[in-house]
Amino acid sequence: MEQQPIRQYIAANMPRFIDEWSSLISIPSVSCQTEHHADMLRCAERWRELLLAAGVDRAEVMPSKGNPMVYAEYTPAAPTVNKTVLVYAHYDVMPVEPIEEWKSNPWTAQIRDGRLYARGADDDKGQAMVQVKAFEYLRRHDMVPCRVKFIFEGEEEIGSPSLEQFLVDNKELLKTDIILVSDTSMIGKDTPSITTGLRGLAYWQIEVTGPNRDLHSGHFGGAVANPINVLCAMLAKVTNDKGQITIPGFYDDVLPIPAAEREMIARIPFSLEAYKRAIDVDDVAGEEGYSTLERNSCRPSFDICGIWGGYTGEGSKTVLPSKAYAKVSCRLVANQDHERISQAFVDYMKALAPKSVRVDVTPMHGGQGYLCPIDLPEYKAAEAGFEIAFGKKPLAARRGGSIPIISTFEQVLGVKTILMGFGLEQNAIHSPNESFDLEVFENGIVAVAEFYKHLR
C-alpha cells in the first residue's frame, strides 16, 4: 500500500525533527528553580525560531509577570474555514532529580527501543513539537485551512501564575474559536482516546484547638475534649456509608453522566483485579452505584491528605494535645464552582464543631473542572484525526486530575478546549527516564494534521 504523503514527509524529515526537538531538550527550562531563570528565555527564543521556520507569519517572545510567553500566528491568503485555532503548550519542565536514577543524561536526547528519552521528551516539548510539525506539513503544502495562533508559556509546572493576567491583557490578540492542547495522555498506544473532562479542586487546612496547652491524659482524659478525637469525628461525617459527600448542597450542580458516555467508559480496557494488585489492596471503595473508572474521573471525591497532632515521637507520652490539624481536598467535576464548595465546606466544619473546641478552616487553593461536549464540530474533527492516524475511533475519556488553566481559558476567552494528548503512562512524565514513543509521535502529527483537514 502506498504511504500517505504526510507519512512520507515525516519519514524524510524525521532526523531534522529530532534535531530540533533535541535542541529544545538541551535547554534546562526548569521553572521552579531560580538557577534556570536565564534558560527560560533561551527556550522561549528557541521556540520562536522553530515556529518561524515552520511557516508562521510572525512570532515573538512577549513579557509576562513571570517567565516570557511565546506568541505566533498565521493567516492563509485564502482560508477555506472561517475559524481561528489557538494552540497552547508549555516549554517549562520539572526538575530531573534524583539524577542518579536516569539511565542517560536528562538534557541530552537519546533514542532507545523506539523511544526518545530526556526531560521534556513528552511533557511538553515533545507534544508541542507534534503540534508544530503538523502545522509545518500543512503550511509547506498550502493546506492550512484557517487562522492559527500559538501561545507557549513557561510556568505550567508551577501553576501558571502569570497566565490568567496575560490572557486578560491580550484578550483581543488571543481571540479564537477553539483552543487545541497536546498535554494529556491516551488510554494506551493501541487504545487512542481524547480527554473530554478534568476534575476541579478545592483544598483546605483545618486547625482544631482545645485546651490552652497539652494536658496529662490521666488527669484530664475523659473530662476535656481531645482535639484529635474531635477532628477525626468531624471528618468521619463528611462521607456516609454509601460513599457520598455530606456537605450541604455539594451535589446541587453535579451533572449526571450521560448514558452514551457511561457505555464508552465501559469499553475502556480495564481489569479491576490488575488494578487492585498494582496498588496492593484487597478491594476498592467509593460512591455507590458507580464503577471504579467513573468514580476516579466523572464523580467528585473527598480525601484527607494529611492529619497530625499530639505526640508522635519515639516511645510513649500520655498527652491530651492542645491542637490537631488536617489537610483535606475535594476533587470536583464540571459545573461545580470551587469557590462555592470551598465556602460550603468551611461552613459545614464550623457547624459540626462542638463547643468544646475552636475550629479554623483555611482554604488553600482550588480550580474549576472542565467538560468538553463530544458533539462539538472541533471535537468531531479531532475524533476523525485520531481515527485516521491510529486506525481506530478514539474513546472519549475523562481524567481524574486537574489542569486549572483549561478552565481559565474558558472563563477568560469564552471558548472550549480540545485536548488532543498523545502521552502514555509508560512515558514517566515528571519522573526519571521520561520518554516519548516515536511511533506515537508520528501518529500524533498525522492526527493533528487531519484535525485541520476535517475542520468545518
C-alpha positions in Angstrom: 0.0 0.0 0.0 1.3 3.4 -0.9 2.3 5.5 2.1 0.3 8.6 2.8 2.1 11.8 1.7 2.2 13.1 5.2 3.9 9.9 6.4 6.4 10.2 3.6 7.1 13.8 4.7 7.6 12.7 8.3 9.9 9.9 7.3 12.0 12.2 5.1 12.2 14.9 7.8 12.4 12.9 11.0 16.1 13.4 11.5 15.6 17.1 11.4 12.5 16.9 13.7 14.6 15.0 16.2 17.5 17.5 16.0 15.1 20.4 16.6 13.3 18.5 19.4 16.8 17.8 20.9 17.7 21.5 20.7 14.8 22.3 23.0 15.5 19.4 25.4 19.1 20.6 25.8 17.8 23.8 27.4 17.1 23.0 31.1 14.0 25.1 31.4 13.1 24.2 34.9 10.6 26.9 36.0 10.7 26.1 39.8 14.4 26.6 40.1 15.8 30.1 40.1 19.2 29.0 38.8 17.4 28.3 35.4 15.9 31.7 35.1 18.1 32.6 32.0 17.2 29.2 30.5 13.5 30.1 30.3 14.3 33.0 27.9 16.6 30.8 25.9 13.9 28.2 25.5 11.3 30.8 24.6 13.6 32.2 21.9 14.3 28.8 20.5 10.6 28.1 20.2 10.2 31.4 18.4 12.9 30.4 15.9 11.2 27.0 15.3 7.8 28.5 14.8 9.1 30.9 12.2 10.9 28.1 10.5 7.6 26.1 10.5 6.0 28.9 8.5 4.1 31.3 10.8 3.7 34.9 9.7 5.1 36.3 12.9 6.5 35.0 16.2 7.6 36.9 19.2 8.7 36.5 22.8 6.4 38.6 24.9 6.8 39.6 28.6 4.5 38.5 31.4 4.6 38.9 35.1 6.8 35.9 35.2 8.6 33.9 32.5 8.1 35.1 28.9 5.3 33.9 26.6 5.9 32.8 23.0 3.2 34.1 20.6 2.9 33.3 16.9 0.2 33.4 14.3 -0.5 32.5 10.7 -3.3 33.6 8.4 -3.7 31.8 5.0 -4.2 34.0 2.0 -7.4 32.2 1.1 -8.8 30.4 4.2 -11.3 27.7 3.5 -12.6 27.6 7.1 -13.7 30.8 8.8 -12.3 29.8 12.2 -9.3 30.5 14.4 -7.5 27.8 16.3 -5.3 28.7 19.3 -2.6 26.1 20.1 -1.4 26.1 23.7 1.7 24.4 25.1 4.3 25.0 27.8 8.0 25.0 27.5 8.9 24.6 31.2 9.8 21.2 32.6 10.0 19.5 36.0 13.4 19.1 37.9 15.4 16.0 37.0 16.2 14.9 40.5 17.0 12.2 41.5 19.6 12.4 38.8 21.2 9.1 39.7 18.1 7.2 38.6 18.4 8.4 34.9 19.9 5.9 32.5 21.2 8.7 30.3 21.8 12.5 30.6 18.3 14.0 31.0 19.3 17.1 29.0 20.6 15.1 26.0 18.0 13.3 23.9 18.8 9.6 23.5 16.8 7.1 21.4 16.4 3.6 22.7 14.0 0.9 21.7 11.9 3.3 19.6 11.6 5.9 22.3 13.3 9.3 22.8 14.4 9.7 26.4 15.0 13.1 28.1 13.4 15.5 30.4 10.6 17.1 28.5 10.5 14.4 25.9 6.8 14.2 26.4 5.8 16.9 28.8 5.5 19.1 27.0 8.3 19.7 24.4 7.5 16.5 22.6 3.8 17.0 22.4 4.2 20.7 21.5 6.5 19.5 18.7 3.7 17.3 17.4 1.5 20.4 17.0 4.2 22.4 15.3 5.2 19.7 12.9 1.6 19.1 11.8 1.3 22.8 11.1 4.6 22.8 9.3 3.4 20.0 7.0 0.2 21.7 6.2 2.0 25.0 5.7 4.6 23.6 3.3 1.7 22.1 1.2 -0.5 25.1 1.3 -3.2 23.2 3.2 -3.7 25.3 6.4 -7.5 25.9 6.2 -7.9 28.6 8.9 -6.1 31.2 11.0 -3.8 29.5 13.5 -2.3 31.1 16.7 0.2 29.7 19.1 0.8 30.6 22.8 3.5 28.8 24.7 4.1 29.6 28.3 6.9 28.9 30.8 5.2 28.4 34.1 2.7 25.5 33.7 4.7 23.3 36.1 4.4 25.9 38.8 0.7 26.5 38.4 0.7 29.1 35.6 0.7 32.1 38.0 1.1 34.7 35.1 -1.1 33.2 32.5 -4.5 34.5 33.6 -3.4 38.1 33.6 -1.7 37.6 30.3 -4.9 36.3 28.8 -6.8 39.3 30.2 -4.3 41.8 29.0 -4.1 40.2 25.5 -7.7 39.1 25.1 -8.1 40.6 21.6 -4.8 39.2 20.4 -5.7 35.7 21.6 -9.3 35.8 20.3 -10.1 32.3 18.9 -12.9 29.9 18.2 -11.3 26.8 19.8 -8.1 26.0 21.8 -6.1 23.0 20.9 -3.8 21.4 23.5 -1.5 18.4 23.4 -0.5 18.0 27.1 -2.6 15.0 28.2 -2.5 11.2 27.6 -4.2 8.4 25.9 -5.5 5.2 27.5 -3.0 3.2 25.6 -0.9 3.1 22.4 -3.5 0.7 20.9 -6.4 2.5 22.6 -6.4 6.1 21.4 -8.6 8.4 23.4 -9.4 12.1 23.7 -9.6 13.7 27.2 -13.1 15.2 27.5 -13.2 16.1 31.2 -10.9 17.2 34.0 -11.8 17.4 37.7 -11.6 20.6 39.6 -10.0 21.0 43.1 -10.7 22.5 46.4 -8.2 22.2 49.2 -8.2 23.3 52.9 -6.2 23.1 56.1 -8.1 22.6 59.4 -6.9 23.6 62.8 -8.8 22.3 65.9 -7.8 23.9 69.2 -8.9 22.6 72.6 -7.2 23.4 75.9 -4.5 26.2 76.0 -1.7 23.6 76.4 -1.1 19.9 76.2 -2.6 18.1 79.2 -1.9 15.0 81.2 -4.2 12.4 79.7 -4.7 10.7 83.1 -5.7 13.9 84.9 -7.8 15.3 82.1 -8.7 12.5 79.8 -12.5 11.9 79.6 -13.2 15.4 81.1 -11.7 17.6 78.4 -12.3 17.3 74.6 -9.3 15.9 72.8 -8.8 17.9 69.5 -7.6 14.9 67.6 -10.6 12.8 68.6 -12.9 15.7 67.7 -11.2 16.3 64.3 -11.4 12.6 63.4 -15.1 12.5 64.4 -15.9 15.6 62.3 -14.0 14.3 59.2 -15.7 10.9 59.5 -19.1 12.7 59.0 -18.0 14.2 55.6 -18.8 10.9 53.8 -21.6 8.5 54.5 -21.8 4.7 54.2 -22.7 5.0 50.6 -19.5 6.9 49.8 -21.5 10.1 49.3 -20.2 13.5 50.4 -22.5 15.1 53.0 -21.5 18.8 52.7 -24.9 20.6 52.3 -25.5 21.5 48.6 -22.4 19.7 47.5 -24.2 17.8 44.6 -26.5 20.6 43.6 -24.5 21.3 40.4 -23.2 17.9 39.7 -24.4 16.7 36.3 -25.3 13.0 35.7 -23.0 11.0 33.4 -24.7 10.7 30.0 -25.7 7.1 29.2 -23.6 7.2 25.9 -20.6 8.2 27.9 -21.1 5.5 30.5 -21.2 3.0 27.7 -18.0 4.4 26.3 -16.3 4.2 29.7 -17.4 0.6 30.0 -15.5 -0.2 26.7 -12.2 1.1 28.1 -9.8 -1.9 28.6 -9.6 -2.2 32.4 -9.0 -5.1 34.8 -10.2 -4.4 38.3 -8.1 -7.3 39.6 -5.0 -6.0 38.0 -5.8 -2.5 39.3 -6.1 -3.9 42.9 -2.9 -5.9 42.5 -0.9 -2.9 41.2 -1.7 -0.9 44.4 -1.8 -3.9 46.7 -5.3 -3.5 48.0 -7.9 -6.3 48.6 -10.8 -4.2 47.4 -11.8 -0.8 46.0 -14.1 1.7 47.7 -16.1 4.8 46.6 -19.5 6.2 45.8 -22.2 3.5 45.5 -23.6 2.9 42.0 -20.5 3.8 40.0 -17.6 1.8 38.5 -14.0 2.5 39.5 -13.3 4.4 36.3 -16.4 6.5 36.8 -15.5 7.2 40.4 -12.0 8.4 39.6 -12.9 10.7 36.7 -16.6 11.6 36.4 -17.6 11.9 40.1 -16.4 14.2 42.9 -14.3 12.8 45.8 -13.2 13.8 49.3 -9.8 12.9 50.8 -7.9 13.5 54.0 -4.4 14.3 52.6 -2.7 14.6 56.0 -3.6 14.6 59.7 -1.4 15.3 62.7 -1.2 16.5 66.3 -0.1 15.4 69.8 3.0 13.3 70.4 4.4 11.2 67.5 8.0 10.7 68.6 9.7 7.5 69.9 8.2 5.8 72.8 5.0 6.8 74.7 3.8 10.1 76.1 0.4 10.1 77.7 -0.8 13.5 76.5 -4.1 15.1 75.6 -2.9 17.6 72.9 -3.9 21.2 72.6 -4.2 21.2 68.8 -4.9 18.9 65.9 -4.5 19.6 62.2 -5.6 18.1 58.9 -5.2 18.9 55.2 -8.1 17.8 53.1 -9.2 18.1 49.5 -12.1 17.6 47.1 -11.8 16.7 43.5 -14.7 18.4 41.8 -16.5 17.8 38.5 -17.6 20.2 35.8 -20.3 22.7 36.8 -19.2 22.6 40.4 -17.8 26.0 41.5 -14.7 25.5 43.6 -15.2 28.8 45.5 -18.8 27.9 46.4 -17.8 24.4 47.5 -14.8 25.8 49.5 -17.1 28.1 51.5 -19.7 25.3 51.9 -17.0 23.1 53.5 -15.9 25.9 55.8 -19.5 26.4 57.0 -20.0 22.7 57.4 -16.9 22.2 59.6 -18.0 25.1 61.8 -21.5 23.6 62.1 -20.1 20.2 63.1 -17.7 21.6 65.7 -18.7 21.1 69.3 -18.5 24.0 71.8 -15.6 22.2 73.5 -13.1 23.2 70.7 -12.4 26.0 68.3 -12.2 25.2 64.6 -10.4 27.3 62.0 -10.6 26.2 58.3 -8.3 27.9 55.8 -8.9 27.5 52.1 -5.5 26.8 50.4 -6.2 26.7 46.7 -8.6 25.5 44.1 -9.6 25.4 40.4 -12.6 24.7 38.2 -13.3 21.4 36.5 -13.7 21.1 32.7 -16.0 19.2 30.4 -15.8 19.2 26.6 -19.0 18.3 24.7 -18.4 15.5 22.3 -20.8 16.9 19.8 -18.7 20.0 19.1 -17.6 20.2 15.4 -14.0 20.6 16.6 -14.2 17.5 18.7 -15.5 15.6 15.7 -12.6 16.9 13.7 -10.2 15.6 16.4 -12.0 12.3 16.5 -11.6 11.9 12.8 -7.9 12.8 13.1 -7.3 10.1 15.7 -9.2 7.5 13.7 -7.2 8.1 10.6 -3.8 8.3 12.4 -4.3 5.3 14.8 -6.7 3.2 12.7 -9.5 3.2 15.2 -12.0 5.6 16.6 -10.8 7.2 19.9 -12.7 6.8 23.1 -13.9 9.8 25.0 -12.3 9.7 28.4 -12.5 12.0 31.4 -9.4 12.2 33.6 -9.4 12.4 37.4 -6.7 15.0 37.7 -6.9 18.8 37.3 -5.4 21.2 34.8 -6.7 24.6 36.1 -5.5 26.5 33.0 -8.1 24.8 30.9 -11.0 26.3 32.9 -9.1 29.6 32.9 -9.2 29.6 29.1 -12.9 29.1 29.2 -13.5 31.8 31.8 -11.3 34.5 30.2 -11.5 33.7 26.4 -15.0 32.2 26.5 -14.1 29.1 24.3 -13.8 25.4 24.7 -10.5 23.4 24.5 -9.9 20.2 22.6 -7.4 18.0 24.5 -5.5 16.1 21.8 -2.9 14.5 24.0 -0.6 11.7 22.9 1.2 10.8 26.2 1.2 7.3 27.6 1.5 6.1 31.2 4.9 4.5 30.4 6.3 7.8 29.3 7.0 8.5 33.0 6.5 12.3 32.9 7.9 14.2 35.9 9.9 11.1 36.7 13.4 9.9 35.9 13.7 8.4 32.3 10.9 10.4 30.8 10.3 9.3 27.2 8.1 9.6 24.2 7.2 6.8 21.8 8.4 7.7 18.3 5.6 5.8 16.6 3.1 7.7 18.6 5.0 10.9 17.8 4.4 10.2 14.1 0.8 9.2 14.5 0.2 12.4 16.6 1.5 14.6 13.7 -0.9 12.8 11.4 -3.8 13.1 13.8 -3.3 16.9 14.2 -2.9 17.5 10.5 -6.2 15.6 9.9 -7.9 17.7 12.6 -7.3 20.7 10.5 -8.4 18.9 7.3 -11.7 18.0 9.0 -12.5 21.4 10.5 -15.9 22.7 9.4 
